[in-house]
Every structure is written in structure tokens, then in C-alpha cells.
Amino acid sequence: MADPPKETAKGPSPTLALLRRCHSPDTAKEIFTSKIQHHPLVLAPTTVVPSVLNARAVRRAKRAEKNRRKRALRPQPLSAKQKRESKIHDVADGGDGAWERYAGLRLLWLGYIKDILGLECDTKRVLGKDEAGAMLVGADYHGATVTVVRCNCVGRVGIEGMVVRDGMGIFTLITRKGQVKKIPKEGTIFRLEIDTEGEDGQGKSSANPTFEIHGDGLKYRPAERAGKKFKQRNVPNI
């Protein structure tokens, strides 16, 4: 049998008092005992006021739009597929006038290579092989005029041109006739002559410093070679 409703110090239970307002004392006691006493009270979840909910959604949408605009203004790098489709690394044959168009690049490179080799002020300076080799292996060759003196493919021997793209494993050259030649660095030896007197790249002098550089040591991008420390090793294919 259910326990009778508890009486507080000030009077009957508040729940029973509310029931007695609508029902007779006996009916109120019966309802309280059978349906309320010792039964859990199920409460409805708290509901959000629609105005508060709408304001929160508006603020969230504004933050999302602000972040989207920030990402849109930030330049995104091109993917490998986009680079291939846009052909930004391709050098087209330019005809007879292509060599003259790249003449400014060669002048920039001559000033750059003379500066790092110390030939800007003293054109008669004698460079040791160790000193020059450490500088040339980390140099950038965009604008340099090179000649292939040895290659695994004998058909490439004798090709002379200006480097217009110094890639990871390939030199892209443009010849004086405007033809584009792609020479792999692996297994190739290039002759490099630095014109210390005239900077037109036309004349050749026995006084000009001449070097033979091995493509196997240049199989890195120019930015990677600049900060890389190279050790002297024997080259097996010499």
C-alpha cells in the first residue's frame, strides 16, 4: 500500500494542496497516491527561443562567409595537373629572334656568376678547382651558355645554347637559331665559359675562365642546391 502523502511543518504537501483545489480531499488523495507519489516526473527539454536561434544562425553564417572570403583572397598554388594543362614550364621554339630576346637574361647571369666567383673586380684572378667547384655546384644556371661535350647520347654532343630553364634533372636550352633543346643532366658533361671582357656572348677568348661541370652533381633544383652541402665523390662514368 502506498505511503500517505507527507505533511510538511507548514501544512500538507504542495502537490496535494494543488490537487485539493480541483478535487475533493478523498479524490485528491487517491490521485496523489496512485499517479504521483513514487512516480518519476518527466520534464520536457528546454526549448530555444526562435529569435535566439535565428540570431545564432546569422552570426554563424557571417563567420563562415568571412572565412570563405579570406580563403578566396589567399593565392593558392597550382597543382601538377594545372601546371601541365597551362604549359607554364614549356618553352616554345621562338625562331631566329629568340636568342636576342633572352640576351638580357644572359647579362644578368654574367653579373651574378662574376660576383659569386669574385671576378667582378679582378678579371685575371686564378681560381682553384676546389674553390670554383664548391661555388659552381650551388650556382643558378638560368642564362648561362653551355656546350655539351660528353653525353650518354652521342647525338647531343656539340649542342650549344643558353639555359632558359634549370630543372631538377634537365637543362632546357635555346640555341642561336631559336631551337629548344632539352638535355638531361645525368651522364652529361657541360662546358661553361664565362665571358669576362665582352658580355655579348659572341666572342670566345682563351683568357676567359672555362669550366667543365658534371650534370650528375646538378640533379637538384637551384633553390635546393644553394643551401645543400656537397661532398667530393668519385664519378664512376668518367
C-alpha positions as CSV (number, residue, x, y, z in Angstrom):
1,M,0.0,0.0,0.0
2,A,1.3,3.4,-0.9
3,D,2.6,5.7,1.7
4,P,0.2,8.5,2.7
5,P,1.2,12.0,1.5
6,K,3.8,13.6,3.7
7,E,2.8,16.6,5.7
8,T,5.3,19.4,6.0
9,A,5.7,21.6,9.0
10,K,3.6,24.3,7.4
11,G,0.9,22.1,6.1
12,P,0.2,19.4,3.5
13,S,2.4,18.6,0.5
14,P,2.3,21.4,-2.1
15,T,1.3,18.8,-4.8
16,L,-1.6,17.6,-2.6
17,A,-2.6,21.1,-1.9
18,L,-2.8,21.9,-5.6
19,L,-5.0,18.7,-6.2
20,R,-7.4,19.7,-3.4
21,R,-8.1,22.9,-5.2
22,C,-9.7,20.9,-8.1
23,H,-10.9,17.8,-6.4
24,S,-12.4,16.7,-3.1
25,P,-10.0,15.7,-0.4
26,D,-10.6,11.9,-0.9
27,T,-10.2,12.2,-4.7
28,A,-7.2,14.3,-4.4
29,K,-5.6,11.8,-2.0
30,E,-6.4,8.9,-4.4
31,I,-4.9,10.7,-7.4
32,F,-1.8,11.7,-5.5
33,T,-1.3,8.1,-4.2
34,S,-1.9,6.3,-7.5
35,K,-0.4,8.6,-10.1
36,I,2.1,11.0,-8.4
37,Q,3.6,9.5,-5.3
38,H,6.8,7.4,-6.0
39,H,6.5,8.1,-9.8
40,P,9.2,9.8,-11.8
41,L,8.5,13.3,-13.1
42,V,9.3,13.6,-16.8
43,L,10.2,17.1,-17.8
44,A,10.2,18.4,-21.4
45,P,13.6,19.6,-22.7
46,T,14.4,23.2,-22.7
47,T,13.4,24.8,-26.0
48,V,15.4,27.7,-27.6
49,V,13.5,30.8,-28.3
50,P,13.2,31.1,-32.1
51,S,14.7,34.7,-32.1
52,V,17.8,33.5,-30.2
53,L,18.1,30.5,-32.6
54,N,17.9,32.8,-35.7
55,A,20.4,35.2,-34.3
56,R,22.9,32.4,-33.6
57,A,22.4,31.1,-37.2
58,V,23.0,34.6,-38.6
59,R,26.3,35.0,-36.6
60,R,27.4,31.6,-37.7
61,A,26.7,32.3,-41.4
62,K,28.6,35.6,-41.1
63,R,31.7,33.9,-39.7
64,A,31.5,31.2,-42.4
65,E,31.3,33.9,-45.1
66,K,34.2,35.9,-43.6
67,N,36.4,32.8,-43.6
68,R,35.4,32.0,-47.1
69,R,36.4,35.4,-48.3
70,K,39.8,35.1,-46.5
71,R,40.5,31.8,-48.3
72,A,39.4,33.3,-51.6
73,L,41.8,36.2,-51.3
74,R,44.7,34.0,-50.4
75,P,46.6,32.8,-53.5
76,Q,46.5,29.1,-53.9
77,P,49.4,27.2,-55.6
78,L,48.8,25.4,-58.8
79,S,48.5,21.7,-58.8
80,A,50.7,19.5,-61.0
81,K,47.7,18.9,-63.3
82,Q,47.0,22.6,-63.7
83,K,50.7,23.3,-64.5
84,R,50.6,20.6,-67.2
85,E,47.4,22.0,-68.7
86,S,48.6,25.6,-68.7
87,K,52.0,24.6,-70.0
88,I,53.7,27.2,-67.9
89,H,57.0,25.3,-68.0
90,D,57.0,24.7,-71.7
91,V,59.4,26.8,-73.8
92,A,58.2,27.1,-77.4
93,D,60.6,27.5,-80.4
94,G,61.0,31.2,-81.0
95,G,62.7,31.3,-84.3
96,D,65.7,33.4,-85.2
97,G,64.9,36.2,-82.8
98,A,64.6,34.0,-79.7
99,W,68.3,34.3,-78.7
100,E,68.1,38.1,-78.7
101,R,65.0,38.0,-76.5
102,Y,66.9,36.2,-73.8
103,A,70.0,38.4,-74.1
104,G,69.0,40.3,-71.0
105,L,68.8,37.1,-69.0
106,R,72.4,36.2,-70.1
107,L,73.7,39.7,-69.0
108,L,72.1,39.2,-65.6
109,W,73.7,35.8,-65.2
110,L,77.1,37.1,-66.2
111,G,77.0,39.7,-63.5
112,Y,75.7,37.1,-61.0
113,I,78.4,34.5,-61.7
114,K,81.2,37.0,-61.7
115,D,80.1,38.2,-58.3
116,I,80.0,34.8,-56.7
117,L,83.4,33.8,-58.2
118,G,85.0,37.1,-57.4
119,L,85.7,38.1,-61.0
120,E,83.8,41.4,-61.0
121,C,86.8,43.5,-59.9
122,D,89.8,41.2,-60.8
123,T,89.3,39.6,-64.2
124,K,92.7,37.9,-64.0
125,R,92.1,36.1,-60.8
126,V,93.1,32.4,-60.8
127,L,90.5,30.1,-59.3
128,G,91.4,26.8,-57.8
129,K,89.4,23.7,-58.7
130,D,88.1,23.2,-55.1
131,E,87.2,26.9,-54.7
132,A,85.4,27.2,-58.0
133,G,83.8,23.7,-57.8
134,A,82.1,24.5,-54.5
135,M,80.6,27.7,-55.9
136,L,79.6,26.4,-59.3
137,V,77.8,23.3,-57.9
138,G,75.4,25.6,-55.9
139,A,75.0,28.3,-58.6
140,D,71.9,29.0,-60.6
141,Y,72.3,28.5,-64.4
142,H,69.4,30.4,-65.8
143,G,71.0,32.5,-68.5
144,A,74.3,30.5,-68.7
145,T,75.6,29.5,-72.1
146,V,76.8,25.9,-72.0
147,T,78.1,23.3,-74.6
148,V,77.6,19.6,-74.3
149,V,81.0,17.9,-74.5
150,R,80.0,14.5,-73.3
151,C,76.7,12.7,-73.1
152,N,75.3,9.1,-73.0
153,C,73.6,10.0,-76.2
154,V,76.3,11.0,-78.7
155,G,73.8,12.8,-80.8
156,R,73.6,15.6,-78.2
157,V,77.4,16.2,-78.1
158,G,78.2,19.6,-79.5
159,I,74.9,21.2,-78.8
160,E,75.4,24.8,-77.5
161,G,72.7,27.0,-76.1
162,M,71.5,29.3,-73.3
163,V,69.9,27.7,-70.3
164,V,66.3,29.1,-70.1
165,R,65.1,26.5,-67.5
166,D,67.2,24.8,-64.9
167,G,65.0,21.9,-63.9
168,M,65.6,19.1,-61.4
169,G,67.1,16.7,-63.9
170,I,67.1,18.6,-67.2
171,F,68.6,21.7,-68.8
172,T,66.3,23.4,-71.3
173,L,68.5,25.2,-73.8
174,I,67.7,27.6,-76.6
175,T,70.2,27.7,-79.4
176,R,71.2,30.7,-81.5
177,K,68.8,29.6,-84.2
178,G,65.9,29.7,-81.7
179,Q,65.5,25.9,-81.3
180,V,64.7,24.5,-77.9
181,K,66.8,21.5,-76.8
182,K,66.2,19.5,-73.6
183,I,69.4,17.9,-72.3
184,P,69.3,15.5,-69.3
185,K,71.8,16.2,-66.6
186,E,72.5,12.6,-65.8
187,G,75.6,11.3,-67.6
188,T,76.3,14.6,-69.3
189,I,79.3,17.0,-69.0
190,F,78.8,20.6,-69.9
191,R,81.4,23.2,-70.8
192,L,80.9,26.6,-69.3
193,E,82.8,29.6,-70.5
194,I,82.5,32.9,-68.6
195,D,83.0,36.0,-70.8
196,T,85.0,38.4,-68.7
197,E,85.6,41.0,-71.4
198,G,82.6,41.4,-73.8
199,E,79.2,40.4,-72.4
200,D,77.6,39.8,-75.8
201,G,78.3,36.1,-75.7
202,Q,79.6,36.1,-79.2
203,G,83.3,36.2,-78.9
204,K,85.4,33.5,-77.3
205,S,88.8,34.1,-75.7
206,S,91.4,31.8,-74.3
207,A,91.6,34.2,-71.3
208,N,88.0,33.5,-70.3
209,P,87.6,31.1,-67.4
210,T,86.3,27.8,-68.7
211,F,84.9,25.0,-66.6
212,E,83.5,21.6,-67.2
213,I,80.6,20.8,-65.0
214,H,79.1,17.3,-64.4
215,G,75.4,17.2,-64.7
216,D,75.2,14.3,-62.1
217,G,76.1,16.9,-59.5
218,L,73.4,19.3,-60.5
219,K,70.4,17.0,-60.3
220,Y,68.6,19.3,-57.9
221,R,66.6,22.4,-58.3
222,P,68.6,25.7,-58.0
223,A,67.0,26.7,-54.7
224,E,67.9,23.3,-53.2
225,R,71.5,23.4,-54.5
226,A,72.0,26.8,-52.9
227,G,71.6,25.5,-49.4
228,K,73.0,22.0,-49.9
229,K,76.4,20.9,-48.8
230,F,78.1,18.7,-51.4
231,K,80.9,16.3,-50.7
232,Q,83.6,15.3,-53.1
233,R,83.0,11.9,-54.6
234,N,84.3,9.9,-57.5
235,V,82.2,10.0,-60.6
236,P,82.0,6.4,-62.0
237,N,81.2,7.3,-65.6
238,I,84.4,9.5,-66.3
